[in-house]
Amino acid sequence: MSTLNLTLLTDFYELTMMQGYFKNQNRDVVVFDAFYRKNPCDGGYAICAGLEQVIDYIENLHFDAEDIAYLRSLKIFDEDFLSYLGDFRFSGDIYAVPEGSLIFPREPLIKVIAPIMEAQLIETAILNIINHQSLIATKAARVCYAAQGDTVMEFGLRRAQGPDSGTYGARAAVIGGCNGSSNVLAGQMFDIPVMGTHAHSWIMSFPDEYTAFQKYATLYPSACILLVDTYDTLKSGVPNAIRIFREMKEAGIPLTRYGIRMDSGDLAYLSKKVRRMLDDAGFYDAIISASNDLDEYLIESLKLQGAAIHSWGVGTNLITAKDNPAFGGVYKLAAIRDENGNFQPKIKLSENIEKVTNPGNKTFYRIYDKATGKIKADLICLYDETFDERNDLRLFDPTAPWKKTRLAGGSYRLREMLVPVIQNGKTVYQSPSVMEIREICRKEKETIWDETKRFVNPQEIYVDLSQKLYDMKTKLLNEMSLE
């Protein structure tokens, strides 16, 4: 995965369009925006992830001899175009939202400013990378919110849709809040904690459960989490685990990270029974860990039932985002630079109102309430607009412009969300480590109220347009409706 040339990781029509631009001598510099229209899982927010892999892709973007030979074999591309591809390198600019940031519908997550052939080629790979990792990071954030500060382990590799999804999904899951992953390759590649206990097969490979526990405890005394449901959780597994813990204590072995894991049964009922058994034996700090097709809804339900679980292994439903398996990000042309160097706005119309795009060369600001530090709204505007935090700021709903609010000068703080990543084809951004991005994400999640994090009917964070951008969009819509 780490050495694969991803240049041909693109849809065929990107290349046929590129040849069309080439043949028509179209070298226009354009603006493309990558954004999404709807939060995953009907939630109130999403988490941006995957930027480091986008940067790697752009840095290594080139057509090698094998690529050219394959394209030639398709007998659709002319030699002059193939010769151009032989010297191809990305030369444009990319602005992006930093990984771990909260994101909301319709705002540009990545902005590409480049010659149209270059901007067109990279569409598919950018969406592939950002859509997948942002989806899994968002799902992980929801799972971790349900867990209310408990340890959450990503356990989904064997159910992921292939090695890439399992490995980069583990990266995204840690960004979203998971404490670690079972995926050892992800641990190596991204320097994230690797976690795990043992399987039922370990228990079954020994003459009896007690012997299996004893051998495991001897090998891993400082990480002794014993799987207790191979035979009978309450009658066999937990009593044998308690026997092992007593023997360790009597032998003077420190009981640091120790406890039990359950992978089946009524987890709420069993965990409360197990907690009582461990406490009665004097093992008050023993961990009770659970797995078994968990997701945020089941964890939330178990919490409401008083389940005595404080460590969760979440696999299939997290790594596949089972209830919402696609993020839905899109990549749309927003402006074309004219001969005078000015960007002329472009807009896409649609019968579906939500598919009408925001035109122009844009950026967006996050507006924080100074008193609480919470997000008030996001404001999409043209890239050269400026705002003075000392002045009142008027906001309105672009879909219902009569709904207005005014923020008093000095009561809010602005943060521009798009940062330079690639300039003139060269990387100007240093990606933080995954664990640093995880901490960024943790702080980001503190900037929204629980009402936005809830799973049912979450409170919306408003994404507004500046007056100047709104007027430009309205003008273009009116002009096109007259044609």
C-alpha positions in Angstrom: 0.0 0.0 0.0 2.8 2.4 0.9 4.6 2.1 -2.4 1.7 1.9 -4.8 1.7 4.6 -7.5 -1.8 6.2 -7.2 -1.7 8.4 -10.3 -4.1 6.2 -12.1 -6.4 6.1 -9.1 -8.8 8.2 -11.0 -12.1 7.9 -13.0 -11.6 7.3 -16.7 -13.5 10.4 -17.6 -11.0 12.6 -15.8 -8.4 11.5 -18.3 -10.6 11.8 -21.3 -11.6 15.4 -20.2 -7.9 16.1 -19.7 -7.2 15.2 -23.3 -10.1 17.3 -24.4 -8.7 20.3 -22.6 -5.3 19.6 -24.0 -6.5 19.3 -27.6 -8.5 22.6 -27.2 -5.5 24.3 -25.7 -7.5 25.1 -22.5 -5.0 26.1 -19.9 -7.4 28.0 -17.7 -6.7 28.3 -14.1 -9.8 27.3 -12.1 -11.1 26.9 -8.6 -12.6 23.6 -7.5 -14.2 23.0 -4.1 -14.5 19.7 -2.3 -17.4 19.7 0.1 -20.3 17.6 1.3 -24.0 18.2 1.6 -25.3 16.2 4.6 -23.8 15.0 7.9 -23.3 11.3 8.2 -25.7 9.3 10.3 -28.1 12.3 10.4 -25.7 13.8 12.9 -24.9 17.4 13.8 -21.3 17.5 12.6 -18.5 15.6 10.9 -14.7 15.3 11.5 -12.3 16.1 8.7 -9.6 13.5 8.1 -7.3 12.3 5.4 -5.3 15.4 4.5 -1.9 13.9 5.1 -2.7 11.2 2.6 -3.9 13.8 0.1 -0.6 15.6 0.5 1.3 12.4 -0.1 -0.7 11.7 -3.2 -0.1 15.2 -4.7 3.7 15.0 -3.9 4.0 11.7 -5.7 1.7 12.4 -8.6 3.4 11.4 -11.9 2.8 9.1 -14.8 5.5 6.5 -15.1 6.4 4.5 -18.1 4.0 1.7 -17.2 1.1 4.2 -16.8 1.8 5.7 -20.2 2.1 2.3 -21.8 -1.3 1.2 -20.3 -3.0 4.4 -21.4 -1.6 3.9 -24.9 -3.0 0.4 -25.0 -6.5 1.8 -24.6 -6.1 3.3 -28.1 -8.1 6.4 -27.1 -5.2 8.8 -26.2 -3.1 10.6 -28.8 0.7 10.6 -28.6 1.0 14.3 -28.0 -1.2 14.0 -25.0 0.7 11.0 -23.7 3.9 12.9 -24.1 2.4 15.7 -22.0 1.5 13.2 -19.3 5.1 12.0 -19.2 6.2 15.3 -17.8 3.1 15.9 -15.7 3.4 17.4 -12.2 0.9 19.3 -10.1 1.8 23.0 -10.2 -1.2 24.6 -8.4 -2.3 25.6 -5.0 -4.4 23.7 -2.4 -6.0 25.0 0.7 -7.6 22.7 3.2 -9.3 22.4 6.6 -6.8 20.9 9.1 -7.4 17.3 10.1 -9.4 16.7 13.2 -11.4 19.9 12.7 -15.2 19.9 13.0 -16.8 20.4 9.6 -20.4 21.1 8.4 -22.3 20.8 5.1 -21.6 23.0 2.1 -18.4 24.6 3.3 -15.2 23.9 1.2 -13.0 21.3 2.9 -10.4 21.5 0.2 -10.0 24.2 -2.4 -7.9 23.6 -5.5 -6.6 26.4 -7.6 -4.7 25.0 -10.6 -4.7 24.7 -14.4 -7.9 22.9 -15.3 -6.2 19.7 -16.5 -4.4 19.3 -13.1 -7.4 20.2 -11.1 -9.6 17.7 -13.0 -7.2 14.8 -12.6 -7.0 14.9 -8.8 -10.7 15.0 -8.2 -11.3 11.3 -7.7 -8.4 10.6 -5.4 -9.1 13.6 -3.2 -12.7 12.5 -2.7 -11.7 8.8 -2.2 -9.3 9.7 0.6 -11.2 12.5 2.3 -14.6 10.8 2.1 -13.4 7.6 3.6 -11.4 8.9 6.5 -13.8 11.7 7.4 -16.6 9.1 7.5 -14.7 6.8 9.9 -13.4 9.7 12.0 -17.0 11.0 12.4 -18.4 7.5 13.3 -15.6 7.1 15.9 -16.4 10.5 17.4 -20.0 9.4 17.8 -19.0 6.1 19.4 -16.6 7.8 21.8 -19.3 10.3 22.8 -21.6 7.4 23.6 -18.8 5.8 25.7 -18.6 9.0 27.9 -14.9 8.9 28.4 -14.4 5.2 28.6 -11.6 3.5 26.6 -12.7 2.7 23.0 -10.6 0.3 21.0 -11.0 0.0 17.2 -11.3 -3.7 16.4 -12.5 -3.8 12.8 -9.7 -4.9 10.6 -11.0 -8.3 9.7 -14.4 -6.9 8.7 -13.1 -3.8 6.8 -13.5 -3.6 3.0 -9.9 -4.5 2.3 -6.4 -3.6 3.7 -6.5 0.1 2.9 -9.9 0.6 4.5 -8.8 -1.3 7.6 -5.5 0.5 8.0 -6.5 4.1 7.0 -9.8 3.5 8.8 -7.9 2.7 12.0 -6.0 6.0 11.5 -9.2 7.9 11.2 -10.8 6.1 14.1 -8.0 7.2 16.4 -8.4 10.8 15.1 -12.0 10.7 16.0 -11.3 9.7 19.5 -10.5 5.9 19.8 -7.7 5.1 22.2 -6.0 2.7 19.9 -6.5 -0.1 17.3 -6.0 -3.8 17.0 -4.4 -3.1 13.6 -0.6 -3.6 14.0 0.2 -2.2 10.6 -1.7 1.0 11.4 0.3 1.1 14.7 3.5 0.9 12.8 2.6 3.3 10.0 1.0 6.0 12.2 2.5 5.5 15.6 -0.8 4.9 17.3 -1.4 2.5 20.3 -2.1 -1.1 19.4 -4.5 -3.0 21.7 -6.0 -6.4 22.1 -6.4 -9.4 24.4 -6.8 -13.0 23.2 -9.4 -15.0 21.3 -11.6 -17.9 22.3 -9.2 -20.2 20.4 -6.6 -19.4 23.0 -8.9 -20.8 25.7 -9.9 -23.8 23.6 -6.3 -24.8 22.8 -5.6 -25.7 26.4 -7.1 -28.6 28.5 -9.2 -26.2 30.5 -10.1 -22.5 31.0 -8.1 -22.0 34.2 -4.8 -23.3 32.5 -5.4 -21.0 29.5 -5.8 -18.0 31.9 -2.8 -19.0 33.9 -0.5 -19.2 30.9 -1.8 -15.9 29.6 -1.3 -14.1 32.9 2.3 -15.5 33.1 3.1 -14.0 29.7 1.3 -10.7 30.1 1.0 -9.8 33.8 0.8 -6.1 33.2 -1.9 -6.4 30.6 -4.0 -9.3 31.8 -7.5 -8.9 30.3 -9.1 -12.4 30.3 -11.9 -13.4 27.9 -14.5 -15.0 30.1 -17.3 -16.1 27.8 -15.8 -19.1 26.0 -17.8 -21.6 28.1 -19.9 -19.9 30.8 -19.3 -16.3 31.8 -20.7 -16.4 35.4 -20.2 -20.0 36.3 -16.7 -20.6 34.8 -15.1 -17.6 33.2 -15.3 -15.0 35.9 -14.5 -17.5 38.8 -11.4 -18.7 37.0 -10.3 -15.1 36.3 -10.8 -14.2 40.0 -8.7 -17.3 40.9 -5.9 -16.0 38.6 -6.0 -12.5 40.0 -5.8 -13.9 43.6 -2.8 -16.0 42.7 -1.1 -13.0 41.0 -1.7 -10.9 44.1 -0.4 -13.6 46.5 2.7 -13.9 44.3 3.4 -10.2 44.7 2.7 -9.5 41.0 1.3 -5.9 40.6 -2.2 -5.8 39.3 -1.9 -2.9 37.0 -4.0 -3.2 33.9 -6.2 -6.3 34.5 -9.7 -7.5 34.2 -12.1 -9.4 32.0 -13.6 -9.1 28.5 -17.1 -10.3 27.3 -17.9 -10.9 23.7 -21.5 -12.3 23.9 -24.7 -12.4 26.0 -26.7 -9.7 27.6 -23.9 -7.2 28.3 -25.9 -5.0 30.6 -27.0 -7.9 32.9 -23.7 -9.8 32.8 -21.6 -6.7 33.4 -23.5 -5.9 36.6 -23.2 -9.5 37.8 -19.5 -9.6 37.0 -18.9 -6.2 38.7 -20.5 -7.6 41.9 -18.4 -10.8 41.7 -15.1 -8.8 41.2 -15.9 -6.4 44.0 -16.9 -9.1 46.4 -13.5 -10.7 45.7 -11.7 -7.4 46.4 -10.8 -6.5 42.8 -12.5 -3.1 42.7 -10.3 -1.7 40.0 -10.6 -4.7 37.6 -11.5 -3.6 34.1 -14.7 -4.9 32.5 -14.3 -4.7 28.7 -17.0 -5.6 26.2 -17.2 -6.2 22.4 -19.9 -7.9 20.2 -21.2 -5.8 17.3 -21.2 -2.6 19.2 -22.0 0.9 17.9 -22.9 4.3 19.4 -26.6 3.4 19.8 -26.0 0.1 21.6 -23.3 1.7 23.8 -25.7 4.5 24.7 -28.4 2.0 25.5 -26.1 -0.1 27.7 -25.0 3.1 29.5 -28.7 3.9 30.2 -29.2 0.4 31.6 -26.4 0.9 34.0 -23.9 -1.5 32.4 -20.7 -1.8 34.5 -18.4 -1.6 31.4 -15.6 0.9 31.0 -13.7 -0.4 28.0 -15.3 -1.0 24.6 -14.0 -2.9 21.6 -15.9 -1.7 18.5 -15.3 -3.4 15.2 -17.6 -3.9 12.2 -20.0 -1.1 12.8 -17.2 1.4 13.2 -14.7 0.4 10.5 -17.5 0.1 7.9 -19.7 2.9 9.2 -22.4 0.3 8.7 -25.5 2.5 9.0 -24.0 5.2 6.7 -21.4 3.6 4.5 -20.5 6.6 2.3 -19.7 10.2 3.2 -21.0 11.9 0.1 -18.3 14.5 -0.6 -18.3 16.2 -4.0 -15.9 18.3 -6.0 -17.3 21.2 -8.1 -16.0 23.9 -10.3 -16.5 27.3 -8.6 -14.5 29.9 -10.7 -12.4 30.4 -13.8 -9.6 33.0 -14.0 -10.0 35.4 -16.9 -7.3 37.1 -19.0 -7.1 40.0 -16.4 -6.3 37.6 -13.5 -9.8 37.9 -12.0 -11.8 34.8 -11.0 -15.2 34.7 -12.7 -17.7 32.8 -10.6 -19.4 29.6 -11.9 -22.5 28.0 -10.5 -24.1 24.6 -10.9 -27.9 24.5 -11.1 -30.1 21.5 -10.2 -33.7 20.5 -9.8 -32.6 19.6 -6.3 -32.0 22.8 -4.3 -29.3 21.3 -2.1 -27.2 20.6 -5.2 -27.0 24.2 -6.3 -23.4 25.2 -5.6 -21.8 28.3 -4.0 -19.9 30.2 -6.7 -16.5 32.0 -6.7 -13.1 31.8 -5.0 -14.1 31.3 -1.4 -12.9 30.8 2.1 -14.8 30.4 5.3 -14.6 31.6 8.9 -15.6 29.8 12.1 -17.3 32.2 14.5 -16.8 31.5 18.2 -18.6 33.1 21.1 -16.0 34.7 23.3 -17.9 34.1 26.6 -18.3 30.3 26.1 -15.7 29.3 23.4 -18.5 27.5 21.6 -19.2 27.8 17.8 -21.9 30.3 16.9 -21.9 29.7 13.2 -19.7 29.2 10.1 -19.5 32.0 7.5 -18.6 31.2 3.9 -17.4 34.3 2.0 -15.2 35.4 -0.9 -11.5 34.8 -0.4 -10.7 38.5 -0.2 -13.4 39.6 2.2 -12.3 40.9 5.6 -14.1 41.3 8.9 -13.3 43.3 11.9 -14.1 41.5 15.2 -14.6 45.0 16.9 -17.6 45.6 14.6 -21.1 44.1 14.8 -21.5 41.1 12.5 -24.8 40.5 10.8 -25.7 36.9 9.9 -28.6 35.5 8.0 -29.9 32.1 6.9 -29.1 31.8 3.1 -32.1 29.6 2.6 -34.4 31.8 4.5 -32.7 35.3 4.5 -35.4 36.9 6.7 -34.0 34.9 9.6 -31.3 37.2 10.9 -29.1 37.7 13.9 -26.5 40.3 14.9 -23.4 39.5 16.9 -22.1 42.5 18.9 -18.6 43.7 18.2 -16.2 42.3 20.7 -18.4 39.3 21.6 -17.1 36.9 19.0 -13.9 35.6 17.6 -13.2 34.6 13.9 -10.9 31.8 12.7 -10.2 31.3 9.0 -10.6 27.5 8.5 -8.8 27.0 5.1 -5.0 27.0 5.4 -2.4 26.8 2.6 -1.2 23.2 2.0 0.3 23.2 -1.4 1.7 26.4 -3.1 2.9 26.4 -6.7 3.1 22.6 -6.5 5.2 22.5 -3.3 4.1 21.4 0.1 4.0 24.2 2.7 2.1 22.4 5.4 3.5 20.0 8.0 1.0 17.4 9.1 0.8 16.8 12.8 1.1 13.2 14.1 -2.1 11.2 14.4 -2.1 11.4 18.2 -1.6 15.2 17.9 -4.5 15.3 15.5 -6.5 13.3 17.9 -5.9 15.9 20.6 -6.9 18.7 18.1 -10.1 16.8 17.5 -10.8 16.4 21.2 -10.5 20.1 21.7 -12.6 20.8 18.6 -15.4 18.7 20.0 -15.5 20.8 23.1 -16.5 23.8 21.0 -20.0 22.4 20.3 -22.8 21.8 22.8 -24.1 18.3 23.6 -27.3 19.3 21.8 -25.3 19.1 18.5 -23.6 15.8 19.5 -26.8 14.0 20.3 -27.9 11.2 18.0 -31.5 12.0 17.5 -32.5 15.4 16.1 -29.2 17.2 16.8 -29.1 21.0 16.9 -27.8 22.4 13.7 -24.7 24.5 13.4 -25.6 27.2 11.0 -23.4 27.7 7.8 -24.2 31.1 6.5 -23.1 33.1 3.4 -21.6 36.6 3.5 -23.8 39.3 2.0 -21.4 39.7 -0.9 -21.3 36.0 -1.7 -25.1 35.7 -1.3 -25.6 38.7 -3.7 -23.2 37.1 -6.2 -25.1 33.8 -6.1 -28.5 35.4 -6.4 -27.3 37.5 -9.4 -26.0 34.4 -11.2 -29.2 32.5 -10.5 -31.3 35.3 -11.8 -29.2 35.7 -14.9 -29.4 32.0 -15.7 -33.1 31.9 -15.1 -33.6 34.5 -17.8 -31.7 32.5 -20.5 
